[in-house]
Amino acid sequence: MTRRSTLLLMFLAFALFYLLSLTFHGLWIPDETRYAQISQEMLLSGNWVSPHFMDIRYFEKPIAGYWMIAIGQAIFGDNLFGVRIASVFSTGLSVVLAYLIAQRLWKDPRKSFAAALLYMSFGLIAGQAGYANLDPQFTLWVNLSLVALWFAIDGTDPRQRILAWVLLGVACGIGFMTKGFLAWLLPALIALPYMLWQRRLGELLRYGPLAVLVAALVSLPWVWMIHGQEPDFWRFFFWHEHIRRFAAEDAQHTRPWWFYLPMLVVSSLPWAALLPSTLGQAWKQKRDPGIGFLLCWLVLPLAFFSLCRGKLPTYIMPCLLPLALLMGHTLVEQLNQARSRVIRINGLLNVGIALVALAALIYLQVTRPVYGHMEMFSLSLGYLVLMGWIITNALQALRPLTLWAAPALGIGLLVALLPAAMPAHIVASKMPDQFIAEHQQELSQTSRLLSNDLGAASALAWRLRRPQVDLYNTVGELKYGIAYPDSAPRAVGIDQVQQWMAEARKQGSVGVVMRVNNADEVHEVELLPLGGKRYERGNMTILIFPRIEP
């Protein structure tokens, strides 16, 4: 197979598994509905400076990530494809970066292809590619900054090196506007130790300020505009989203320091069995400048995130491109030497994982059915995903030197079909926009909207293109924004809801979306008026109350 046909095949596989499946399932709460609604609200309001979540100030992230999702909806419409295309686009560009830097490092098309294929088929990368959040975008900008750094370090032409430093600054500037100061910290965390190790600190001191200047020029216009509109933005964003999240005793998502060690293994599936040989060979070759750079890129951010108190699996996504490069390098060396043992073990390990999952699904379906009698199609998709995983990895185990890439097909099937294979109770609970869409016409005719769940409220706001959904006995992550005087009336307490309903129904009909999981939420429903239309699915309830005469 020629180099061109190989690249074309990889492009077609990416499009098939990551693009076509974007509309197969609803928006997951809380992330997808939140980012879809915030970005849609930018289009509706014309405010491209200050993020608002359901017309309430929301300062947990900067603006650029919302820009990309908003552009997707502006081009493709307020639909599932438009919301998710920014994540796919960002992941695709990161795959291209993996190919380009591998080609620069080794000038071996086979290693370049292997690195790009491994990266796009890592479980964490593939899973996030079709998920509307900011991590694929932030990962792209970090990847671009560090690829540019390597091109600047490795280049010999002065003009090209300067352009690489400028590109590094652009990536840091946009990354900063996507997720904050980490976009500046991570490249510095790698560049400084590496240049000290290579005894090239003077070069960093000469050209580094150029990248800093470019990053400042890229981000300063928005920095000043948001300060002008919302003077408290930087205080909240810096202390709450950086200092508190990473160092405070009450940090969100607290995990032990070793959390990312097993997570790195899980994230690299279906290639996890290649990790020991990859890391072992990389350590032996650490004196090679390129390998040393990739090790710094992998290890130093991983150590930094491990030391932070707040941890989420997606935080280590910027560490996975250097891992794919090192793994692709090691894999091709093994193929060149006809060493198939590790590759065969990888296939057998994945087959074993899938067999255990298949047995567990059959057992649960027999003893405590996960799928109802009307969900045989979804159950069949689940079996198809597992059988596809077993077959593709069995092919790798049987013919490791020729079919080594087969697991990528298995992960592609999983990403494309698994969301559509979710049981109905999970769809109802975690993707409420699908239930709302079925009653969209009736809900769109109401004059006021109310919900006791932020995920359902944002799904309702996005589906109806109406940000003003009042919040019934819930605040959550809108605690800061709801405290502003102009937003405080949007919070409706238990003791206020009956008066709120009476006043709202004088203005017109009222649509209510309720999550009913426990006794407290049952009580919330009981406080609502009797009558009206009622629709239920899983733990979600839609109520539509008619207008009453004043």
C-alpha positions, 0 to 999 in steps of 0.5 A, a space after each residue: 500500500 502506497 503512502 498516499 493510499 494509507 493516508 487516504 484510508 486513515 482519513 476515511 476511517 476518521 470520517 466514518 467513525 468520528 464524523 458520521 456518528 455525531 448525530 447517533 445520540 443525544 447530548 450528554 449532561 452536564 457538559 455537552 448541554 452546558 457548552 451547547 447552550 452557552 455557545 448558542 446563547 452567544 449567537 442569539 445575544 451577539 455577546 462574544 465577550 462574556 460567557 453566559 449560561 442560560 443568561 446567567 454569568 458563567 466565568 469558569 472558562 474563558 471564551 475561545 472554546 465557546 467560539 469554536 462550538 458557536 461557529 460549528 452551530 452557526 455553520 451547521 445549525 443548532 443540532 448535534 453535528 453543529 455542537 460536536 464538530 469543534 471537538 472532531 475538528 480539534 482531534 483531527 488537527 491533533 492527529 495531523 500534528 502527530 503525523 507531522 512531528 513524527 515525520 520531522 523526528 524520524 523521517 519514516 512514513 511508517 512511524 508517522 502513520 503508526 503514531 497518527 493511528 495510535 493517537 486517534 485510536 487511544 480510548 480517551 482521545 477517541 471517546 472525547 473526539 465526538 463529545 462537545 467539551 473544551 478538552 479536545 480544543 485545549 489539547 489541540 492548542 497544547 499539542 500545537 504549542 509543543 510541536 511548534 517548540 520542537 520545530 523551533 528547537 530542531 530547525 536550522 533555517 533562522 526564518 523557519 525557527 522564528 516562524 515556529 516561535 511565533 506559532 508557539 505564541 499563537 497556540 499559547 494565546 488561543 489555548 489561554 483563551 480556551 482554558 486558562 493559564 495552563 496553556 502557558 504553564 505546560 510549554 514552559 514546564 517542558 521547555 525550561 528543563 529540556 533546554 537546560 538539559 540540552 545546554 541551550 538555555 540562551 536560545 530559550 532566553 533569546 526567542 522565548 520572549 517573542 512567543 510570550 509577546 505573540 501570546 499576549 498580542 493574541 489574547 490581550 484584546 479579549 482580556 481587556 474587553 472582558 475586564 471592561 464588561 465584567 470587572 470581577 471575571 479575572 478575580 473569580 477565574 484565577 482564584 476559583 478555577 486555578 488556585 482553588 481547583 488545583 491546590 485548595 483543600 476543598 478542590 473539586 474532583 479530589 483524587 490520590 496522587 497516583 490516580 493518573 498512573 492507572 488512568 494512563 493505562 486505561 486511556 491508552 487502550 486498545 494499545 495498553 500492553 505496548 506501554 512497558 516496552 515503549 517506556 523501557 525503550 524510550 528510557 534507554 534512548 533518552 539521550 537522543 534529543 527527540 526521544 528526550 523531548 518526548 519524555 519531558 512532554 509526557 512525564 512533566 505534565 503528568 507529574 504536575 497534574 498528579 501533584 494537583 488536588 483536583 483531577 479529572 481523566 481528561 486533564 492528561 489528554 495533552 500527555 497522550 500525543 508524546 505517548 503515541 509518538 514513542 509508542 509508534 516509534 517502538 512498534 515500528 522498530 518491533 515490526 522491522 525486527 519481526 518481534 511479534 510477542 508484545 503485539 500478540 499479547 496486546 491483542 490477547 489482552 483486549 480479547 480477554 477484556 471484551 470476553 469479560 465484558 460480554 459475559 458480564 452483559 449476558 449475565 446481567 441481561 439474564 439476571 437483572 435485565 439492563 435492556 427492556 423487551 423493546 430495546 433489542 436493537 440497542 442490545 444487538 448494537 452492544 453485542 455487535 460492538 463487543 464482537 467487533 472488538 473481539 474479532 479485530 483484536 483476535 486478528 492482531 493476536 493471530 497475525 501481529 506483524 501484518 494486522 497490527 493495526 486491527 484494534 484501531 478498527 475495534 475502537 472505531 466501532 466502539 466510538 461509533 456505535 456504543 452511544 447508540 447502544 445505551 439502554 433507554 434508562 440511561 438515555 432518558 437520564 443522561 440525554 434529556 434533550 431527546 425526550 425534550 425534542 419529542 415535546 418541543 412543539 408544545 414546550 415552545 408555545 409556553 411563556 415561562 420555563 422551569 426546571 429543577 436540574 441544571 442539565 435538563 434546564 440547559 437541554 431545554 434552553 438549547 432545544 427551544 433556543 430560549 436561555 431564560 429557564 428559571 431554576 427550581 430549588 437548584 443552583 449548582 455551578 451557577 452559584 456565583 452568577 445567580 448571586 448578581 442582582 439581575 440574575 437572583 430572580 431566576 432562582 425559585 426556592 421551595 417556599 417560592 414556587 407556588 407563588 412563582 407558578 401562579 404569577 407565571 400562569 397569568 402571563 401564559 402557559 408554563 413548561 416544567 422539566 423535572 428530574 425525579 430521583 429521590 424523595 426530595 424531588 418527589 416533594 418538589 413535584 408535589 408542590 406544583 399545581 395539579 392538572 396540566 399535561 404530564 409526560 414521563 420517561 425514566 426519571 424525567 418528567 415534563 409538565 405543561 400547565 395552561 394559562 389561567 385568567 388573572 
